[in-house]
């Protein structure tokens, strides 16, 4: 049975005081019986204070990015070891904003995944099509390619540490979420794709979460789909009430 996961990707938002305010507000609402795994993904600058504030709670911490290299003279980069040292368990890899704004290609993403795994992190690999690609009927091809190239060379054991996030680029920050049936269709296709390359248990057990304009209003129908195992939330995770409402709607 796959445990649902709700992750809040704060992107380039929240100073340290703002991060702590949000965390305390959220901790005041969540109780220990919450059946959902909750992950906060603040900017790098807030990771350490966030970890301190979350000490003893069941909320996990993730990072938004990782260097493809593991150490050394790499100005401006953050390695997996550094992320682990501030309490991260998860790391986002291949977010469309990284692919599009920073030209991260599948080879770079593959290297980041391998580095993250070798350093003990649990990566969340983001995949998804643009609106033009969807209109041209290329969605499954694009995602198939992102999976094949991104996951190239990972062992079955490593695959067991992976989470996938389907984030259609056109749905991110647009207020226009993909419809639940569209999401189910793609998540099922991803599972089928994986089952042709890995042990059946890998495809069956891997968590595939959806991201793209998830809100308290639309999340119940999205999360009710059989192959949807949670949400990767951007904008709505910046407010404790709306993020909690999303977590609470998943039961
Ligand atoms: P929004 O929820 O703001 O659309 O962002 C989604 C996202 O990119 C999460 O990684």
py3Dmol code that shows the C-alpha trace and the ligand (Angstrom):
import py3Dmol

protein = """\
ATOM      1  CA  UNK A   1       0.000   0.000   0.000  1.00  0.00           C
ATOM      2  CA  UNK A   2       1.482   3.350  -1.039  1.00  0.00           C
ATOM      3  CA  UNK A   3       1.437   6.085   1.588  1.00  0.00           C
ATOM      4  CA  UNK A   4       0.144   9.426   0.315  1.00  0.00           C
ATOM      5  CA  UNK A   5       2.653  12.270   0.253  1.00  0.00           C
ATOM      6  CA  UNK A   6       1.947  15.999   0.193  1.00  0.00           C
ATOM      7  CA  UNK A   7       4.947  18.223  -0.424  1.00  0.00           C
ATOM      8  CA  UNK A   8       5.002  22.006  -0.367  1.00  0.00           C
ATOM      9  CA  UNK A   9       7.503  23.522  -2.778  1.00  0.00           C
ATOM     10  CA  UNK A  10       7.953  27.081  -1.566  1.00  0.00           C
ATOM     11  CA  UNK A  11      10.159  27.982  -4.539  1.00  0.00           C
ATOM     12  CA  UNK A  12      11.953  31.354  -4.064  1.00  0.00           C
ATOM     13  CA  UNK A  13       9.682  32.533  -1.248  1.00  0.00           C
ATOM     14  CA  UNK A  14       9.798  33.004   2.523  1.00  0.00           C
ATOM     15  CA  UNK A  15      12.501  34.638   4.591  1.00  0.00           C
ATOM     16  CA  UNK A  16      13.621  32.781   7.714  1.00  0.00           C
ATOM     17  CA  UNK A  17      11.078  34.529  10.012  1.00  0.00           C
ATOM     18  CA  UNK A  18       8.304  33.949   7.458  1.00  0.00           C
ATOM     19  CA  UNK A  19       9.310  30.281   7.136  1.00  0.00           C
ATOM     20  CA  UNK A  20       9.192  29.791  10.890  1.00  0.00           C
ATOM     21  CA  UNK A  21       5.816  31.477  11.121  1.00  0.00           C
ATOM     22  CA  UNK A  22       4.401  29.144   8.465  1.00  0.00           C
ATOM     23  CA  UNK A  23       5.940  26.061  10.074  1.00  0.00           C
ATOM     24  CA  UNK A  24       4.583  26.905  13.512  1.00  0.00           C
ATOM     25  CA  UNK A  25       1.133  27.599  12.110  1.00  0.00           C
ATOM     26  CA  UNK A  26       1.175  24.256  10.298  1.00  0.00           C
ATOM     27  CA  UNK A  27       2.454  22.326  13.289  1.00  0.00           C
ATOM     28  CA  UNK A  28      -0.389  23.781  15.327  1.00  0.00           C
ATOM     29  CA  UNK A  29      -2.882  22.220  12.932  1.00  0.00           C
ATOM     30  CA  UNK A  30      -1.359  18.828  12.111  1.00  0.00           C
ATOM     31  CA  UNK A  31      -1.679  16.039  14.599  1.00  0.00           C
ATOM     32  CA  UNK A  32       0.255  12.799  14.947  1.00  0.00           C
ATOM     33  CA  UNK A  33      -2.528  10.675  13.548  1.00  0.00           C
ATOM     34  CA  UNK A  34      -2.302  12.375  10.135  1.00  0.00           C
ATOM     35  CA  UNK A  35      -2.086   9.477   7.670  1.00  0.00           C
ATOM     36  CA  UNK A  36      -0.329  11.581   5.019  1.00  0.00           C
ATOM     37  CA  UNK A  37       3.436  12.074   4.798  1.00  0.00           C
ATOM     38  CA  UNK A  38       4.007  15.829   4.797  1.00  0.00           C
ATOM     39  CA  UNK A  39       7.162  17.342   3.311  1.00  0.00           C
ATOM     40  CA  UNK A  40       8.201  20.993   3.365  1.00  0.00           C
ATOM     41  CA  UNK A  41      10.585  22.222   0.678  1.00  0.00           C
ATOM     42  CA  UNK A  42      11.725  25.735   1.686  1.00  0.00           C
ATOM     43  CA  UNK A  43      14.506  27.743   0.023  1.00  0.00           C
ATOM     44  CA  UNK A  44      18.056  26.715   1.026  1.00  0.00           C
ATOM     45  CA  UNK A  45      18.373  29.676   3.395  1.00  0.00           C
ATOM     46  CA  UNK A  46      15.523  28.416   5.581  1.00  0.00           C
ATOM     47  CA  UNK A  47      16.467  24.719   5.689  1.00  0.00           C
ATOM     48  CA  UNK A  48      18.462  24.712   8.903  1.00  0.00           C
ATOM     49  CA  UNK A  49      16.064  26.835  10.991  1.00  0.00           C
ATOM     50  CA  UNK A  50      13.194  24.801   9.510  1.00  0.00           C
ATOM     51  CA  UNK A  51      14.864  21.558  10.624  1.00  0.00           C
ATOM     52  CA  UNK A  52      15.330  22.963  14.121  1.00  0.00           C
ATOM     53  CA  UNK A  53      11.678  24.035  14.274  1.00  0.00           C
ATOM     54  CA  UNK A  54      10.524  20.630  12.984  1.00  0.00           C
ATOM     55  CA  UNK A  55      12.610  18.608  15.441  1.00  0.00           C
ATOM     56  CA  UNK A  56      10.427  15.918  16.988  1.00  0.00           C
ATOM     57  CA  UNK A  57       7.607  16.406  14.480  1.00  0.00           C
ATOM     58  CA  UNK A  58       6.725  13.938  11.702  1.00  0.00           C
ATOM     59  CA  UNK A  59       6.964  16.592   9.003  1.00  0.00           C
ATOM     60  CA  UNK A  60       9.878  15.900   6.675  1.00  0.00           C
ATOM     61  CA  UNK A  61      12.187  18.363   4.988  1.00  0.00           C
ATOM     62  CA  UNK A  62      13.241  18.516   1.352  1.00  0.00           C
ATOM     63  CA  UNK A  63      15.468  20.697  -0.821  1.00  0.00           C
ATOM     64  CA  UNK A  64      14.574  22.315  -4.132  1.00  0.00           C
ATOM     65  CA  UNK A  65      17.811  21.498  -5.902  1.00  0.00           C
ATOM     66  CA  UNK A  66      21.117  19.619  -5.576  1.00  0.00           C
ATOM     67  CA  UNK A  67      24.461  19.848  -7.297  1.00  0.00           C
ATOM     68  CA  UNK A  68      25.317  17.104  -9.779  1.00  0.00           C
ATOM     69  CA  UNK A  69      28.778  17.036  -8.150  1.00  0.00           C
ATOM     70  CA  UNK A  70      29.422  15.684  -4.692  1.00  0.00           C
ATOM     71  CA  UNK A  71      32.067  18.075  -3.339  1.00  0.00           C
ATOM     72  CA  UNK A  72      34.839  20.539  -3.990  1.00  0.00           C
ATOM     73  CA  UNK A  73      35.429  23.806  -5.784  1.00  0.00           C
ATOM     74  CA  UNK A  74      31.934  24.311  -7.165  1.00  0.00           C
ATOM     75  CA  UNK A  75      31.010  27.881  -6.216  1.00  0.00           C
ATOM     76  CA  UNK A  76      27.345  28.428  -5.526  1.00  0.00           C
ATOM     77  CA  UNK A  77      26.310  24.775  -5.503  1.00  0.00           C
ATOM     78  CA  UNK A  78      24.910  22.631  -2.666  1.00  0.00           C
ATOM     79  CA  UNK A  79      25.760  18.937  -2.373  1.00  0.00           C
ATOM     80  CA  UNK A  80      23.690  16.072  -1.031  1.00  0.00           C
ATOM     81  CA  UNK A  81      25.968  15.756   1.998  1.00  0.00           C
ATOM     82  CA  UNK A  82      25.317  19.413   2.854  1.00  0.00           C
ATOM     83  CA  UNK A  83      21.570  18.874   2.474  1.00  0.00           C
ATOM     84  CA  UNK A  84      21.632  15.809   4.716  1.00  0.00           C
ATOM     85  CA  UNK A  85      23.616  17.804   7.284  1.00  0.00           C
ATOM     86  CA  UNK A  86      20.738  20.307   7.615  1.00  0.00           C
ATOM     87  CA  UNK A  87      18.118  17.597   7.980  1.00  0.00           C
ATOM     88  CA  UNK A  88      16.837  17.015   4.446  1.00  0.00           C
ATOM     89  CA  UNK A  89      15.400  13.653   3.476  1.00  0.00           C
ATOM     90  CA  UNK A  90      13.985  14.571   0.051  1.00  0.00           C
ATOM     91  CA  UNK A  91      15.237  16.595  -2.900  1.00  0.00           C
ATOM     92  CA  UNK A  92      13.435  17.813  -6.012  1.00  0.00           C
ATOM     93  CA  UNK A  93      15.176  16.973  -9.271  1.00  0.00           C
ATOM     94  CA  UNK A  94      14.093  17.950 -12.785  1.00  0.00           C
ATOM     95  CA  UNK A  95      11.500  20.558 -11.866  1.00  0.00           C
ATOM     96  CA  UNK A  96      10.342  22.253 -15.079  1.00  0.00           C
ATOM     97  CA  UNK A  97      11.547  25.624 -13.767  1.00  0.00           C
ATOM     98  CA  UNK A  98      15.057  24.145 -13.498  1.00  0.00           C
ATOM     99  CA  UNK A  99      14.751  22.493 -16.914  1.00  0.00           C
ATOM    100  CA  UNK A 100      13.482  25.669 -18.605  1.00  0.00           C
ATOM    101  CA  UNK A 101      15.149  28.566 -16.772  1.00  0.00           C
ATOM    102  CA  UNK A 102      18.489  26.873 -16.097  1.00  0.00           C
ATOM    103  CA  UNK A 103      18.746  24.564 -19.106  1.00  0.00           C
ATOM    104  CA  UNK A 104      18.973  21.386 -17.029  1.00  0.00           C
ATOM    105  CA  UNK A 105      18.820  18.541 -19.522  1.00  0.00           C
ATOM    106  CA  UNK A 106      18.059  14.873 -18.928  1.00  0.00           C
ATOM    107  CA  UNK A 107      21.753  13.969 -18.675  1.00  0.00           C
ATOM    108  CA  UNK A 108      22.253  16.556 -15.909  1.00  0.00           C
ATOM    109  CA  UNK A 109      19.090  15.376 -14.186  1.00  0.00           C
ATOM    110  CA  UNK A 110      20.304  11.776 -14.344  1.00  0.00           C
ATOM    111  CA  UNK A 111      23.600  12.807 -12.766  1.00  0.00           C
ATOM    112  CA  UNK A 112      21.791  14.737 -10.015  1.00  0.00           C
ATOM    113  CA  UNK A 113      19.630  11.709  -9.228  1.00  0.00           C
ATOM    114  CA  UNK A 114      22.656   9.431  -8.971  1.00  0.00           C
ATOM    115  CA  UNK A 115      24.497  11.890  -6.747  1.00  0.00           C
ATOM    116  CA  UNK A 116      21.436  12.405  -4.522  1.00  0.00           C
ATOM    117  CA  UNK A 117      20.908   8.653  -4.131  1.00  0.00           C
ATOM    118  CA  UNK A 118      24.553   7.929  -3.431  1.00  0.00           C
ATOM    119  CA  UNK A 119      24.524  10.594  -0.719  1.00  0.00           C
ATOM    120  CA  UNK A 120      21.467   9.118   0.984  1.00  0.00           C
ATOM    121  CA  UNK A 121      18.654  11.394  -0.204  1.00  0.00           C
ATOM    122  CA  UNK A 122      15.253  10.383  -1.535  1.00  0.00           C
ATOM    123  CA  UNK A 123      14.749  12.206  -4.851  1.00  0.00           C
ATOM    124  CA  UNK A 124      11.438  13.420  -6.246  1.00  0.00           C
ATOM    125  CA  UNK A 125      11.840  13.415 -10.027  1.00  0.00           C
ATOM    126  CA  UNK A 126       9.521  15.844 -11.820  1.00  0.00           C
ATOM    127  CA  UNK A 127       8.329  15.133 -15.358  1.00  0.00           C
ATOM    128  CA  UNK A 128       5.716  16.774 -17.540  1.00  0.00           C
ATOM    129  CA  UNK A 129       4.796  18.142 -20.941  1.00  0.00           C
ATOM    130  CA  UNK A 130       4.323  21.695 -22.212  1.00  0.00           C
ATOM    131  CA  UNK A 131       0.995  22.844 -23.618  1.00  0.00           C
ATOM    132  CA  UNK A 132       2.344  22.653 -27.189  1.00  0.00           C
ATOM    133  CA  UNK A 133       3.520  19.094 -26.608  1.00  0.00           C
ATOM    134  CA  UNK A 134       0.123  18.112 -25.225  1.00  0.00           C
ATOM    135  CA  UNK A 135      -1.666  19.758 -28.163  1.00  0.00           C
ATOM    136  CA  UNK A 136       0.582  17.851 -30.557  1.00  0.00           C
ATOM    137  CA  UNK A 137      -0.348  14.545 -28.883  1.00  0.00           C
ATOM    138  CA  UNK A 138       3.200  14.023 -27.629  1.00  0.00           C
ATOM    139  CA  UNK A 139       2.560  13.880 -23.864  1.00  0.00           C
ATOM    140  CA  UNK A 140       3.330  10.190 -23.310  1.00  0.00           C
ATOM    141  CA  UNK A 141       6.356  10.301 -25.618  1.00  0.00           C
ATOM    142  CA  UNK A 142       7.840  13.292 -23.839  1.00  0.00           C
ATOM    143  CA  UNK A 143       7.313  11.781 -20.398  1.00  0.00           C
ATOM    144  CA  UNK A 144       8.580   8.393 -21.578  1.00  0.00           C
ATOM    145  CA  UNK A 145      11.763  10.065 -22.743  1.00  0.00           C
ATOM    146  CA  UNK A 146      12.183  12.073 -19.517  1.00  0.00           C
ATOM    147  CA  UNK A 147      11.815   8.859 -17.512  1.00  0.00           C
ATOM    148  CA  UNK A 148      14.144   6.769 -19.674  1.00  0.00           C
ATOM    149  CA  UNK A 149      16.938   9.350 -19.781  1.00  0.00           C
ATOM    150  CA  UNK A 150      16.441  10.648 -16.257  1.00  0.00           C
ATOM    151  CA  UNK A 151      16.381   7.241 -14.594  1.00  0.00           C
ATOM    152  CA  UNK A 152      19.056   5.685 -16.811  1.00  0.00           C
ATOM    153  CA  UNK A 153      21.311   3.296 -14.900  1.00  0.00           C
ATOM    154  CA  UNK A 154      19.402   3.374 -11.600  1.00  0.00           C
ATOM    155  CA  UNK A 155      19.207   0.000  -9.851  1.00  0.00           C
ATOM    156  CA  UNK A 156      15.983  -1.626  -8.653  1.00  0.00           C
ATOM    157  CA  UNK A 157      17.078  -0.754  -5.110  1.00  0.00           C
ATOM    158  CA  UNK A 158      17.584   2.887  -6.048  1.00  0.00           C
ATOM    159  CA  UNK A 159      14.213   2.957  -7.790  1.00  0.00           C
ATOM    160  CA  UNK A 160      12.647   2.009  -4.473  1.00  0.00           C
ATOM    161  CA  UNK A 161      13.887   5.316  -3.041  1.00  0.00           C
ATOM    162  CA  UNK A 162      12.362   7.384  -5.831  1.00  0.00           C
ATOM    163  CA  UNK A 163       9.163   9.392  -5.923  1.00  0.00           C
ATOM    164  CA  UNK A 164       7.864  10.696  -9.248  1.00  0.00           C
ATOM    165  CA  UNK A 165       5.940  13.929  -9.699  1.00  0.00           C
ATOM    166  CA  UNK A 166       3.808  14.487 -12.784  1.00  0.00           C
ATOM    167  CA  UNK A 167       3.733  18.236 -13.276  1.00  0.00           C
ATOM    168  CA  UNK A 168       2.312  19.372 -16.620  1.00  0.00           C
ATOM    169  CA  UNK A 169       4.191  22.598 -17.346  1.00  0.00           C
ATOM    170  CA  UNK A 170       0.996  24.360 -18.450  1.00  0.00           C
ATOM    171  CA  UNK A 171      -0.663  23.653 -15.111  1.00  0.00           C
ATOM    172  CA  UNK A 172       2.115  25.112 -12.950  1.00  0.00           C
ATOM    173  CA  UNK A 173       1.215  28.471 -11.456  1.00  0.00           C
ATOM    174  CA  UNK A 174      -1.504  28.951 -14.090  1.00  0.00           C
ATOM    175  CA  UNK A 175      -4.546  28.298 -11.930  1.00  0.00           C
ATOM    176  CA  UNK A 176      -5.495  25.698 -14.567  1.00  0.00           C
ATOM    177  CA  UNK A 177      -4.997  22.233 -13.049  1.00  0.00           C
ATOM    178  CA  UNK A 178      -5.063  19.099 -15.188  1.00  0.00           C
ATOM    179  CA  UNK A 179      -8.381  17.264 -14.919  1.00  0.00           C
ATOM    180  CA  UNK A 180      -8.446  14.224 -12.630  1.00  0.00           C
ATOM    181  CA  UNK A 181      -9.017  11.846 -15.584  1.00  0.00           C
ATOM    182  CA  UNK A 182      -6.088  13.375 -17.495  1.00  0.00           C
ATOM    183  CA  UNK A 183      -3.870  12.933 -14.444  1.00  0.00           C
ATOM    184  CA  UNK A 184      -4.984   9.341 -13.864  1.00  0.00           C
ATOM    185  CA  UNK A 185      -4.315   8.505 -17.518  1.00  0.00           C
ATOM    186  CA  UNK A 186      -0.745   9.794 -17.328  1.00  0.00           C
ATOM    187  CA  UNK A 187       0.019   8.256 -13.923  1.00  0.00           C
ATOM    188  CA  UNK A 188      -1.208   4.888 -15.189  1.00  0.00           C
ATOM    189  CA  UNK A 189       0.908   5.282 -18.331  1.00  0.00           C
ATOM    190  CA  UNK A 190       3.959   6.064 -16.169  1.00  0.00           C
ATOM    191  CA  UNK A 191       3.369   2.929 -14.082  1.00  0.00           C
ATOM    192  CA  UNK A 192       2.988   0.834 -17.251  1.00  0.00           C
ATOM    193  CA  UNK A 193       6.143   2.358 -18.673  1.00  0.00           C
ATOM    194  CA  UNK A 194       8.095   1.460 -15.511  1.00  0.00           C
ATOM    195  CA  UNK A 195       6.687  -2.063 -15.387  1.00  0.00           C
ATOM    196  CA  UNK A 196       8.309  -2.800 -18.748  1.00  0.00           C
ATOM    197  CA  UNK A 197      11.737  -1.869 -17.364  1.00  0.00           C
ATOM    198  CA  UNK A 198      11.783  -2.776 -13.684  1.00  0.00           C
ATOM    199  CA  UNK A 199      10.514  -5.484 -11.363  1.00  0.00           C
ATOM    200  CA  UNK A 200       6.711  -5.386 -11.132  1.00  0.00           C
ATOM    201  CA  UNK A 201       6.910  -4.308  -7.473  1.00  0.00           C
ATOM    202  CA  UNK A 202       8.881  -1.174  -8.425  1.00  0.00           C
ATOM    203  CA  UNK A 203       6.151   0.025 -10.785  1.00  0.00           C
ATOM    204  CA  UNK A 204       3.405  -0.964  -8.376  1.00  0.00           C
ATOM    205  CA  UNK A 205       4.922   0.588  -5.241  1.00  0.00           C
ATOM    206  CA  UNK A 206       6.521   3.783  -6.547  1.00  0.00           C
ATOM    207  CA  UNK A 207       4.714   6.936  -5.459  1.00  0.00           C
ATOM    208  CA  UNK A 208       3.538   9.182  -8.271  1.00  0.00           C
ATOM    209  CA  UNK A 209       2.300  12.554  -7.063  1.00  0.00           C
ATOM    210  CA  UNK A 210       0.600  15.272  -9.097  1.00  0.00           C
ATOM    211  CA  UNK A 211       1.609  18.938  -9.186  1.00  0.00           C
ATOM    212  CA  UNK A 212       0.187  21.961 -10.976  1.00  0.00           C
ATOM    213  CA  UNK A 213      -2.314  24.437  -9.466  1.00  0.00           C
ATOM    214  CA  UNK A 214      -3.405  22.053  -6.701  1.00  0.00           C
ATOM    215  CA  UNK A 215      -5.802  23.858  -4.335  1.00  0.00           C
ATOM    216  CA  UNK A 216      -8.027  22.883  -1.409  1.00  0.00           C
ATOM    217  CA  UNK A 217     -10.945  23.023  -3.862  1.00  0.00           C
ATOM    218  CA  UNK A 218      -9.627  20.685  -6.556  1.00  0.00           C
ATOM    219  CA  UNK A 219      -7.447  18.305  -4.571  1.00  0.00           C
ATOM    220  CA  UNK A 220     -10.041  15.770  -3.376  1.00  0.00           C
ATOM    221  CA  UNK A 221     -10.988  14.741  -6.913  1.00  0.00           C
ATOM    222  CA  UNK A 222      -7.382  14.655  -8.055  1.00  0.00           C
ATOM    223  CA  UNK A 223      -6.237  12.616  -5.054  1.00  0.00           C
ATOM    224  CA  UNK A 224      -9.123  10.161  -5.392  1.00  0.00           C
ATOM    225  CA  UNK A 225      -7.629   8.759  -8.611  1.00  0.00           C
ATOM    226  CA  UNK A 226      -6.219   5.254  -8.064  1.00  0.00           C
ATOM    227  CA  UNK A 227      -2.723   6.006  -9.377  1.00  0.00           C
ATOM    228  CA  UNK A 228      -2.345   9.411  -7.709  1.00  0.00           C
ATOM    229  CA  UNK A 229      -0.332   9.111  -4.507  1.00  0.00           C
ATOM    230  CA  UNK A 230      -0.247  12.688  -3.349  1.00  0.00           C
ATOM    231  CA  UNK A 231       0.465  16.252  -4.401  1.00  0.00           C
ATOM    232  CA  UNK A 232       3.394  18.559  -5.036  1.00  0.00           C
ATOM    233  CA  UNK A 233       1.986  21.960  -4.160  1.00  0.00           C
ATOM    234  CA  UNK A 234       3.446  25.346  -5.055  1.00  0.00           C
ATOM    235  CA  UNK A 235       1.414  28.501  -4.416  1.00  0.00           C
ATOM    236  CA  UNK A 236      -1.132  26.919  -2.079  1.00  0.00           C
ATOM    237  CA  UNK A 237       1.651  25.640   0.197  1.00  0.00           C
ATOM    238  CA  UNK A 238       2.694  29.189   1.123  1.00  0.00           C
ATOM    239  CA  UNK A 239      -0.291  29.606   3.415  1.00  0.00           C
ATOM    240  CA  UNK A 240      -0.824  27.323   6.432  1.00  0.00           C
ATOM    241  CA  UNK A 241      -4.620  27.233   6.062  1.00  0.00           C
ATOM    242  CA  UNK A 242      -4.657  26.268   2.392  1.00  0.00           C
ATOM    243  CA  UNK A 243      -1.793  23.762   2.710  1.00  0.00           C
ATOM    244  CA  UNK A 244      -3.457  22.155   5.709  1.00  0.00           C
ATOM    245  CA  UNK A 245      -6.779  22.043   3.855  1.00  0.00           C
ATOM    246  CA  UNK A 246      -5.052  20.100   1.055  1.00  0.00           C
ATOM    247  CA  UNK A 247      -3.473  17.635   3.498  1.00  0.00           C
ATOM    248  CA  UNK A 248      -6.749  17.265   5.320  1.00  0.00           C
ATOM    249  CA  UNK A 249      -8.689  16.560   2.140  1.00  0.00           C
ATOM    250  CA  UNK A 250      -6.566  13.466   1.507  1.00  0.00           C
ATOM    251  CA  UNK A 251      -7.734  10.663   3.664  1.00  0.00           C
TER     252      UNK A 251
END
"""
ligand_1 = """\
10
LIG
P 1.670 25.604 -8.287
O 0.974 24.722 -7.272
O 1.872 26.995 -7.814
O 1.010 25.485 -9.633
O 3.154 25.000 -8.456
C 3.327 23.655 -8.717
C 4.757 23.314 -8.642
O 5.534 23.710 -9.476
C 5.213 22.503 -7.507
O 6.508 22.036 -7.702
"""
view = py3Dmol.view(width=600, height=400)
view.addModel(protein, "pdb")
view.setStyle({"model": 0}, {"cartoon": {"style": "trace"}})
view.addModel(ligand_1, "xyz")
view.setStyle({"model": 1}, {"stick": {}})
view.zoomTo()
view.show()
